[in-house]
Amino acid sequence: MHSINTIVVGVEMPESRPWIAANIAPASLLSVRQAFDVADAMNAAVRIVCVLPAVSTGFFGSEEDAEAESEADQTAAMKILADLEVQHMEKTSRAIDVSSIVASGQAWFEILKVAGTDRNNMIICGTRSKGAVTRLLF
């Protein structure tokens, strides 16, 4: 029987700003809760991953403005992930190895990079904002 070593959970930032943990989509919050429940039961580590889209300079923007916006977004996302860590660690029965990662790029690719090639890793992600029919089909 295989055991799970690491659970990689994807969290999507809210569409509206300012970003706060209370505005995270219910599907992402459920994914985080389930990841911590499984990690608690199986003594696994948790890696919370948020992938932000790459910020482009745009037509009138400068490289410095794009870099400043990217850094501000990464700082805000890391704060939310830290809040989620604290909220869920309080509910576990044992100490869990938890880390948060904020990356830029394609979400599926960055999450796979964090998961690595270990067959004993699990990926948990919530669905994006979709209608009832789309969720049913998913």
OpenMM code with the backbone's topology and positions (N, CA, C; nanometers):
from openmm import Vec3, app, unit

residues = "MET HIS SER ILE ASN THR ILE VAL VAL GLY VAL GLU MET PRO GLU SER ARG PRO TRP ILE ALA ALA ASN ILE ALA PRO ALA SER LEU LEU SER VAL ARG GLN ALA PHE ASP VAL ALA ASP ALA MET ASN ALA ALA VAL ARG ILE VAL CYS VAL LEU PRO ALA VAL SER THR GLY PHE PHE GLY SER GLU GLU ASP ALA GLU ALA GLU SER GLU ALA ASP GLN THR ALA ALA MET LYS ILE LEU ALA ASP LEU GLU VAL GLN HIS MET GLU LYS THR SER ARG ALA ILE ASP VAL SER SER ILE VAL ALA SER GLY GLN ALA TRP PHE GLU ILE LEU LYS VAL ALA GLY THR ASP ARG ASN ASN MET ILE ILE CYS GLY THR ARG SER LYS GLY ALA VAL THR ARG LEU LEU PHE".split()
positions = [
    Vec3(0.0835, -0.1179, 0.0000),
    Vec3(0.0000, 0.0000, 0.0000),
    Vec3(0.0881, 0.1244, 0.0000),
    Vec3(0.0527, 0.2199, -0.0834),
    Vec3(0.1282, 0.3444, -0.0917),
    Vec3(0.0812, 0.4409, 0.0165),
    Vec3(0.1734, 0.5186, 0.0671),
    Vec3(0.1358, 0.6252, 0.1582),
    Vec3(0.1646, 0.7585, 0.0900),
    Vec3(0.1000, 0.8607, 0.1355),
    Vec3(0.1175, 0.9932, 0.0774),
    Vec3(0.2253, 1.0667, 0.1554),
    Vec3(0.3263, 1.1170, 0.0836),
    Vec3(0.4337, 1.1931, 0.1480),
    Vec3(0.4017, 1.3414, 0.1559),
    Vec3(0.3557, 1.3967, 0.0447),
    Vec3(0.3315, 1.5405, 0.0360),
    Vec3(0.2014, 1.5660, -0.0380),
    Vec3(0.1255, 1.6621, 0.0132),
    Vec3(0.0029, 1.7045, -0.0525),
    Vec3(0.0254, 1.8463, -0.1035),
    Vec3(0.0111, 1.8644, -0.2334),
    Vec3(0.0251, 1.9953, -0.2948),
    Vec3(-0.1157, 2.0466, -0.3222),
    Vec3(-0.1493, 2.1600, -0.2625),
    Vec3(-0.2836, 2.2146, -0.2777),
    Vec3(-0.2759, 2.3506, -0.3459),
    Vec3(-0.3534, 2.3642, -0.4526),
    Vec3(-0.3570, 2.4890, -0.5280),
    Vec3(-0.4625, 2.5826, -0.4728),
    Vec3(-0.4251, 2.7090, -0.4575),
    Vec3(-0.5170, 2.8119, -0.4084),
    Vec3(-0.5206, 2.9248, -0.5097),
    Vec3(-0.6401, 2.9633, -0.5481),
    Vec3(-0.6578, 3.0719, -0.6436),
    Vec3(-0.6935, 3.1992, -0.5677),
    Vec3(-0.6264, 3.3081, -0.6016),
    Vec3(-0.6539, 3.4361, -0.5364),
    Vec3(-0.7900, 3.4893, -0.5810),
    Vec3(-0.8544, 3.5702, -0.4938),
    Vec3(-0.9853, 3.6258, -0.5307),
    Vec3(-0.9755, 3.7159, -0.6534),
    Vec3(-1.0873, 3.7314, -0.7224),
    Vec3(-1.0893, 3.8183, -0.8398),
    Vec3(-1.0868, 3.9654, -0.7995),
    Vec3(-1.1485, 3.9976, -0.6864),
    Vec3(-1.1559, 4.1374, -0.6429),
    Vec3(-1.0439, 4.1683, -0.5437),
    Vec3(-1.0081, 4.2938, -0.5379),
    Vec3(-0.9051, 4.3390, -0.4453),
    Vec3(-0.9689, 4.4285, -0.3417),
    Vec3(-0.9161, 4.4419, -0.2256),
    Vec3(-0.7906, 4.3848, -0.1769),
    Vec3(-0.8066, 4.2358, -0.1480),
    Vec3(-0.6982, 4.1632, -0.1634),
    Vec3(-0.6993, 4.0204, -0.1367),
    Vec3(-0.6968, 3.9968, 0.0128),
    Vec3(-0.7969, 3.9228, 0.0608),
    Vec3(-0.7990, 3.8790, 0.2004),
    Vec3(-0.8446, 3.7335, 0.2026),
    Vec3(-0.8047, 3.6626, 0.3069),
    Vec3(-0.8347, 3.5197, 0.3148),
    Vec3(-0.9847, 3.4924, 0.3130),
    Vec3(-1.0640, 3.5841, 0.3656),
    Vec3(-1.2092, 3.5639, 0.3695),
    Vec3(-1.2716, 3.5656, 0.2305),
    Vec3(-1.2033, 3.6231, 0.1316),
    Vec3(-1.2570, 3.6317, -0.0041),
    Vec3(-1.2105, 3.5197, -0.0957),
    Vec3(-1.1367, 3.4241, -0.0434),
    Vec3(-1.0927, 3.3111, -0.1249),
    Vec3(-1.2160, 3.2307, -0.1663),
    Vec3(-1.2155, 3.1806, -0.2865),
    Vec3(-1.3283, 3.1021, -0.3388),
    Vec3(-1.3536, 2.9797, -0.2509),
    Vec3(-1.4806, 2.9454, -0.2287),
    Vec3(-1.5122, 2.8286, -0.1449),
    Vec3(-1.4443, 2.7000, -0.1927),
    Vec3(-1.4286, 2.6824, -0.3233),
    Vec3(-1.3640, 2.5604, -0.3734),
    Vec3(-1.2185, 2.5530, -0.3290),
    Vec3(-1.1483, 2.6651, -0.3286),
    Vec3(-1.0090, 2.6672, -0.2826),
    Vec3(-1.0013, 2.6430, -0.1325),
    Vec3(-1.0922, 2.7045, -0.0573),
    Vec3(-1.0929, 2.6840, 0.0886),
    Vec3(-1.1199, 2.5381, 0.1232),
    Vec3(-1.2121, 2.4762, 0.0503),
    Vec3(-1.2419, 2.3352, 0.0723),
    Vec3(-1.1202, 2.2485, 0.0400),
    Vec3(-1.0493, 2.2826, -0.0656),
    Vec3(-0.9290, 2.2072, -0.1025),
    Vec3(-0.8240, 2.2147, 0.0081),
    Vec3(-0.8049, 2.3323, 0.0638),
    Vec3(-0.7062, 2.3486, 0.1716),
    Vec3(-0.7484, 2.2679, 0.2945),
    Vec3(-0.8760, 2.2766, 0.3286),
    Vec3(-0.9238, 2.2010, 0.4455),
    Vec3(-0.9053, 2.0516, 0.4254),
    Vec3(-0.9392, 2.0018, 0.3076),
    Vec3(-0.9238, 1.8591, 0.2801),
    Vec3(-0.7776, 1.8178, 0.2797),
    Vec3(-0.6911, 1.9036, 0.2284),
    Vec3(-0.5478, 1.8731, 0.2283),
    Vec3(-0.4963, 1.8581, 0.3711),
    Vec3(-0.5368, 1.9472, 0.4602),
    Vec3(-0.4925, 1.9383, 0.5989),
    Vec3(-0.5534, 1.8167, 0.6693),
    Vec3(-0.6775, 1.7827, 0.6375),
    Vec3(-0.7393, 1.6644, 0.6976),
    Vec3(-0.6646, 1.5374, 0.6563),
    Vec3(-0.6331, 1.5260, 0.5281),
    Vec3(-0.5606, 1.4077, 0.4800),
    Vec3(-0.4194, 1.4053, 0.5370),
    Vec3(-0.3541, 1.5198, 0.5402),
    Vec3(-0.2179, 1.5275, 0.5935),
    Vec3(-0.2157, 1.4899, 0.7416),
    Vec3(-0.3155, 1.5320, 0.8148),
    Vec3(-0.3245, 1.4989, 0.9571),
    Vec3(-0.3432, 1.3486, 0.9755),
    Vec3(-0.4269, 1.2883, 0.8925),
    Vec3(-0.4538, 1.1448, 0.9036),
    Vec3(-0.3366, 1.0590, 0.8570),
    Vec3(-0.2616, 1.1062, 0.7573),
    Vec3(-0.1562, 1.0238, 0.6974),
    Vec3(-0.0153, 1.0707, 0.7314),
    Vec3(-0.0041, 1.1705, 0.8199),
    Vec3(0.1258, 1.2237, 0.8595),
    Vec3(0.2055, 1.2693, 0.7371),
    Vec3(0.1410, 1.3465, 0.6512),
    Vec3(0.2031, 1.3957, 0.5281),
    Vec3(0.2326, 1.5447, 0.5402),
    Vec3(0.3187, 1.5939, 0.4538),
    Vec3(0.3488, 1.7366, 0.4476),
    Vec3(0.2491, 1.8051, 0.3542),
    Vec3(0.2312, 1.9360, 0.3732),
    Vec3(0.1405, 2.0138, 0.2888),
    Vec3(0.2188, 2.1273, 0.2248),
    Vec3(0.2016, 2.1430, 0.0939),
    Vec3(0.2596, 2.2541, 0.0197),
    Vec3(0.1437, 2.3327, -0.0402),
    Vec3(0.1228, 2.4545, 0.0086),
    Vec3(0.0159, 2.5396, -0.0436),
    Vec3(0.0762, 2.6246, -0.1555),
    Vec3(0.0161, 2.6159, -0.2734),
    Vec3(0.0721, 2.6828, -0.3912),
    Vec3(-0.0297, 2.7801, -0.4489),
    Vec3(0.0162, 2.9010, -0.4732),
    Vec3(-0.0640, 3.0010, -0.5429),
    Vec3(0.0157, 3.0442, -0.6652),
    Vec3(-0.0449, 3.0356, -0.7813),
    Vec3(0.0235, 3.0744, -0.9044),
    Vec3(-0.0460, 3.1988, -0.9593),
    Vec3(0.0311, 3.3054, -0.9661),
    Vec3(-0.0197, 3.4319, -1.0179),
    Vec3(0.0160, 3.4437, -1.1655),
    Vec3(-0.0683, 3.5115, -1.2435),
    Vec3(-0.0325, 3.5316, -1.3840),
    Vec3(0.0880, 3.6251, -1.3933),
    Vec3(0.1686, 3.6047, -1.4938),
    Vec3(0.2841, 3.6918, -1.5142),
    Vec3(0.2351, 3.8323, -1.5476),
    Vec3(0.2966, 3.9321, -1.4863),
    Vec3(0.2576, 4.0706, -1.5092),
    Vec3(0.3363, 4.1242, -1.6281),
    Vec3(0.2632, 4.1787, -1.7245),
    Vec3(0.3305, 4.2351, -1.8415),
    Vec3(0.3385, 4.3867, -1.8272),
    Vec3(0.4333, 4.4446, -1.8944),
    Vec3(0.4511, 4.5890, -1.8853),
    Vec3(0.3387, 4.6641, -1.9550),
    Vec3(0.2689, 4.6000, -2.0431),
    Vec3(0.1596, 4.6651, -2.1136),
    Vec3(0.2098, 4.7660, -2.2147),
    Vec3(0.1202, 4.8332, -2.2770),
    Vec3(0.1571, 4.9261, -2.3833),
    Vec3(0.2246, 5.0517, -2.3287),
    Vec3(0.1715, 5.1053, -2.2156),
    Vec3(0.2263, 5.2290, -2.1617),
    Vec3(0.3070, 5.2091, -2.0336),
    Vec3(0.3108, 5.0897, -1.9800),
    Vec3(0.3785, 5.0660, -1.8537),
    Vec3(0.5291, 5.0552, -1.8683),
    Vec3(0.5950, 5.0652, -1.7563),
    Vec3(0.7397, 5.0488, -1.7561),
    Vec3(0.7749, 4.9170, -1.6883),
    Vec3(0.8963, 4.8738, -1.7086),
    Vec3(0.9456, 4.7504, -1.6464),
    Vec3(0.9429, 4.7613, -1.4942),
    Vec3(0.9768, 4.8791, -1.4422),
    Vec3(0.9791, 4.9004, -1.2967),
    Vec3(0.8385, 4.8918, -1.2380),
    Vec3(0.7389, 4.9496, -1.3083),
    Vec3(0.6007, 4.9437, -1.2608),
    Vec3(0.5495, 4.7999, -1.2586),
    Vec3(0.5820, 4.7241, -1.3618),
    Vec3(0.5398, 4.5838, -1.3678),
    Vec3(0.6050, 4.5035, -1.2561),
    Vec3(0.7329, 4.5281, -1.2301),
    Vec3(0.8036, 4.4574, -1.1235),
    Vec3(0.7458, 4.4927, -0.9860),
    Vec3(0.7146, 4.6207, -0.9651),
    Vec3(0.6571, 4.6644, -0.8372),
    Vec3(0.5193, 4.6010, -0.8159),
    Vec3(0.4389, 4.5951, -0.9212),
    Vec3(0.3067, 4.5336, -0.9106),
    Vec3(0.3182, 4.3837, -0.8816),
    Vec3(0.4119, 4.3183, -0.9476),
    Vec3(0.4341, 4.1755, -0.9263),
    Vec3(0.4772, 4.1477, -0.7823),
    Vec3(0.5684, 4.2273, -0.7298),
    Vec3(0.6142, 4.2099, -0.5914),
    Vec3(0.5019, 4.2340, -0.4915),
    Vec3(0.4186, 4.3363, -0.5172),
    Vec3(0.3054, 4.3646, -0.4284),
    Vec3(0.2060, 4.2486, -0.4291),
    Vec3(0.1785, 4.1936, -0.5469),
    Vec3(0.0869, 4.0801, -0.5575),
    Vec3(0.1434, 3.9576, -0.4858),
    Vec3(0.2724, 3.9303, -0.5013),
    Vec3(0.3338, 3.8157, -0.4358),
    Vec3(0.3316, 3.8307, -0.2839),
    Vec3(0.3558, 3.9512, -0.2347),
    Vec3(0.3511, 3.9756, -0.0905),
    Vec3(0.2100, 3.9557, -0.0358),
    Vec3(0.1101, 4.0077, -0.1067),
    Vec3(-0.0293, 3.9917, -0.0635),
    Vec3(-0.0706, 3.8450, -0.0658),
    Vec3(-0.0314, 3.7728, -0.1703),
    Vec3(-0.0657, 3.6306, -0.1805),
    Vec3(0.0022, 3.5500, -0.0696),
    Vec3(0.1271, 3.5796, -0.0403),
    Vec3(0.1986, 3.5070, 0.0649),
    Vec3(0.1340, 3.5309, 0.2013),
    Vec3(0.0844, 3.6522, 0.2248),
    Vec3(0.0164, 3.6816, 0.3506),
    Vec3(-0.1113, 3.5983, 0.3641),
    Vec3(-0.1855, 3.5868, 0.2560),
    Vec3(-0.3086, 3.5065, 0.2591),
    Vec3(-0.2755, 3.3596, 0.2841),
    Vec3(-0.1734, 3.3083, 0.2175),
    Vec3(-0.1360, 3.1684, 0.2382),
    Vec3(-0.0897, 3.1447, 0.3819),
    Vec3(-0.0195, 3.2409, 0.4395),
    Vec3(0.0223, 3.2288, 0.5795),
    Vec3(-0.0994, 3.2275, 0.6722),
    Vec3(-0.2000, 3.3094, 0.6412),
    Vec3(-0.3241, 3.3087, 0.7200),
    Vec3(-0.3940, 3.1736, 0.7108),
    Vec3(-0.3982, 3.1162, 0.5906),
    Vec3(-0.4602, 2.9846, 0.5741),
    Vec3(-0.3843, 2.8778, 0.6526),
    Vec3(-0.2512, 2.8853, 0.6506),
    Vec3(-0.1703, 2.7904, 0.7285),
    Vec3(-0.2079, 2.7947, 0.8755),
    Vec3(-0.2121, 2.9151, 0.9313),
    Vec3(-0.2412, 2.9314, 1.0744),
    Vec3(-0.3816, 2.8804, 1.1070),
    Vec3(-0.4795, 2.9163, 1.0243),
    Vec3(-0.6177, 2.8732, 1.0484),
    Vec3(-0.6300, 2.7219, 1.0534),
    Vec3(-0.5625, 2.6534, 0.9625),
    Vec3(-0.5793, 2.5086, 0.9530),
    Vec3(-0.4861, 2.4312, 1.0453),
    Vec3(-0.3728, 2.4873, 1.0791),
    Vec3(-0.2819, 2.4192, 1.1725),
    Vec3(-0.3446, 2.4092, 1.3114),
    Vec3(-0.4265, 2.5074, 1.3470),
    Vec3(-0.4930, 2.5055, 1.4770),
    Vec3(-0.5914, 2.3900, 1.4888),
    Vec3(-0.6395, 2.3384, 1.3772),
    Vec3(-0.7413, 2.2330, 1.3772),
    Vec3(-0.6834, 2.0921, 1.3662),
    Vec3(-0.5519, 2.0805, 1.3522),
    Vec3(-0.4918, 1.9486, 1.3359),
    Vec3(-0.4519, 1.8905, 1.4706),
    Vec3(-0.4421, 1.7592, 1.4760),
    Vec3(-0.4080, 1.6920, 1.6013),
    Vec3(-0.2576, 1.6751, 1.6193),
    Vec3(-0.1792, 1.6991, 1.5140),
    Vec3(-0.0341, 1.6849, 1.5220),
    Vec3(0.0319, 1.7958, 1.4411),
    Vec3(0.1596, 1.8126, 1.4633),
    Vec3(0.2348, 1.9120, 1.3865),
    Vec3(0.2534, 1.8614, 1.2439),
    Vec3(0.2215, 1.9456, 1.1490),
    Vec3(0.2328, 1.9112, 1.0077),
    Vec3(0.3376, 2.0011, 0.9451),
    Vec3(0.4215, 1.9422, 0.8601),
    Vec3(0.5202, 2.0192, 0.7845),
    Vec3(0.4454, 2.0947, 0.6745),
    Vec3(0.4375, 2.2271, 0.6879),
    Vec3(0.3616, 2.3094, 0.5937),
    Vec3(0.4530, 2.4171, 0.5363),
    Vec3(0.4423, 2.4398, 0.4071),
    Vec3(0.5111, 2.5529, 0.3456),
    Vec3(0.4219, 2.6116, 0.2375),
    Vec3(0.4425, 2.7399, 0.2108),
    Vec3(0.3649, 2.8101, 0.1089),
    Vec3(0.4569, 2.8574, -0.0016),
    Vec3(0.4054, 2.8513, -0.1226),
    Vec3(0.4835, 2.8905, -0.2394),
    Vec3(0.3962, 2.9793, -0.3270),
    Vec3(0.4505, 3.0942, -0.3656),
    Vec3(0.3838, 3.1816, -0.4621),
    Vec3(0.4713, 3.1850, -0.5857),
    Vec3(0.4135, 3.1479, -0.6982),
    Vec3(0.4874, 3.1427, -0.8239),
    Vec3(0.4125, 3.2236, -0.9291),
    Vec3(0.4770, 3.2470, -1.0406),
    Vec3(0.4149, 3.3151, -1.1543),
    Vec3(0.4244, 3.2244, -1.2757),
    Vec3(0.3208, 3.2281, -1.3577),
    Vec3(0.3221, 3.1489, -1.4802),
    Vec3(0.1918, 3.0749, -1.5001),
    Vec3(0.2003, 2.9585, -1.5626),
    Vec3(0.0851, 2.8722, -1.5869),
    Vec3(0.0591, 2.7884, -1.4616),
    Vec3(-0.0625, 2.7954, -1.4099),
    Vec3(-0.0942, 2.7289, -1.2833),
    Vec3(-0.0663, 2.5787, -1.2889),
    Vec3(-0.1117, 2.5106, -1.3924),
    Vec3(-0.0957, 2.3648, -1.3990),
    Vec3(0.0518, 2.3267, -1.3994),
    Vec3(0.1338, 2.4039, -1.4705),
    Vec3(0.2752, 2.3707, -1.4815),
    Vec3(0.3484, 2.3946, -1.3498),
    Vec3(0.3205, 2.5068, -1.2859),
    Vec3(0.3877, 2.5400, -1.1596),
    Vec3(0.3478, 2.4429, -1.0483),
    Vec3(0.2215, 2.4008, -1.0463),
    Vec3(0.1767, 2.3039, -0.9450),
    Vec3(0.2443, 2.1689, -0.9679),
    Vec3(0.2551, 2.1288, -1.0932),
    Vec3(0.3253, 2.0034, -1.1227),
    Vec3(0.4730, 2.0107, -1.0846),
    Vec3(0.5359, 2.1255, -1.1040),
    Vec3(0.6761, 2.1413, -1.0643),
    Vec3(0.6927, 2.1256, -0.9134),
    Vec3(0.5997, 2.1817, -0.8367),
    Vec3(0.6078, 2.1691, -0.6911),
    Vec3(0.5854, 2.0237, -0.6501),
    Vec3(0.4918, 1.9557, -0.7150),
    Vec3(0.4632, 1.8164, -0.6807),
    Vec3(0.5808, 1.7254, -0.7135),
    Vec3(0.6542, 1.7568, -0.8176),
    Vec3(0.7704, 1.6763, -0.8535),
    Vec3(0.7310, 1.5418, -0.9118),
    Vec3(0.8263, 1.4501, -0.9116),
    Vec3(0.8049, 1.3202, -0.9747),
    Vec3(0.7807, 1.2077, -0.8757),
    Vec3(0.7722, 1.2389, -0.7481),
    Vec3(0.7470, 1.1361, -0.6466),
    Vec3(0.6042, 1.0835, -0.6623),
    Vec3(0.5908, 0.9542, -0.6813),
    Vec3(0.4587, 0.8930, -0.7010),
    Vec3(0.3723, 0.8978, -0.5752),
    Vec3(0.4315, 0.9298, -0.4618),
    Vec3(0.3569, 0.9340, -0.3366),
    Vec3(0.3119, 1.0748, -0.3008),
    Vec3(0.3122, 1.1650, -0.3970),
    Vec3(0.2610, 1.2999, -0.3758),
    Vec3(0.1202, 1.3095, -0.4327),
    Vec3(0.0393, 1.3934, -0.3700),
    Vec3(-0.0993, 1.4120, -0.4114),
    Vec3(-0.1215, 1.5593, -0.4430),
    Vec3(-0.1983, 1.5875, -0.5462),
    Vec3(-0.2350, 1.7244, -0.5813),
    Vec3(-0.3846, 1.7410, -0.5576),
    Vec3(-0.4196, 1.8481, -0.4862),
    Vec3(-0.5601, 1.8808, -0.4616),
    Vec3(-0.5834, 2.0239, -0.5080),
    Vec3(-0.6810, 2.0438, -0.5942),
    Vec3(-0.7173, 2.1776, -0.6415),
    Vec3(-0.8680, 2.1870, -0.6497),
    Vec3(-0.9195, 2.3041, -0.6188),
    Vec3(-1.0626, 2.3281, -0.6332),
    Vec3(-1.0952, 2.3659, -0.7771),
    Vec3(-1.2221, 2.3627, -0.8109),
    Vec3(-1.2647, 2.4057, -0.9438),
    Vec3(-1.2730, 2.5569, -0.9465),
    Vec3(-1.2584, 2.6129, -1.0634),
    Vec3(-1.2712, 2.7574, -1.0767),
    Vec3(-1.4182, 2.7941, -1.0782),
    Vec3(-1.4451, 2.9231, -1.0770),
    Vec3(-1.5828, 2.9719, -1.0760),
    Vec3(-1.6549, 2.9270, -1.2018),
    Vec3(-1.7359, 2.8261, -1.1873),
    Vec3(-1.8117, 2.7712, -1.2992),
    Vec3(-1.9569, 2.7572, -1.2574),
    Vec3(-2.0424, 2.7424, -1.3540),
    Vec3(-2.1829, 2.7225, -1.3258),
    Vec3(-2.2091, 2.5784, -1.2799),
    Vec3(-2.3324, 2.5516, -1.2401),
    Vec3(-2.3698, 2.4213, -1.1866),
    Vec3(-2.3516, 2.3107, -1.2900),
    Vec3(-2.3859, 2.3372, -1.4145),
    Vec3(-2.3730, 2.2350, -1.5185),
    Vec3(-2.2267, 2.2016, -1.5435),
    Vec3(-2.1432, 2.3029, -1.5501),
    Vec3(-2.0005, 2.2809, -1.5741),
    Vec3(-1.9398, 2.2035, -1.4583),
    Vec3(-1.9774, 2.2373, -1.3340),
    Vec3(-1.9264, 2.1643, -1.2178),
    Vec3(-1.9706, 2.0181, -1.2226),
    Vec3(-2.0935, 1.9936, -1.2617),
    Vec3(-2.1441, 1.8570, -1.2706),
    Vec3(-2.0633, 1.7774, -1.3730),
    Vec3(-2.0354, 1.8373, -1.4873),
    Vec3(-1.9583, 1.7705, -1.5901),
    Vec3(-1.8143, 1.7500, -1.5469),
    Vec3(-1.7608, 1.8441, -1.4686),
    Vec3(-1.6223, 1.8321, -1.4212),
    Vec3(-1.6110, 1.7152, -1.3252),
] * unit.nanometer
topology = app.Topology()
chain = topology.addChain("A")
for resn in residues:
    res = topology.addResidue(resn, chain)
    for name in ("N", "CA", "C"):
        topology.addAtom(name, app.Element.getBySymbol(name[0]), res)
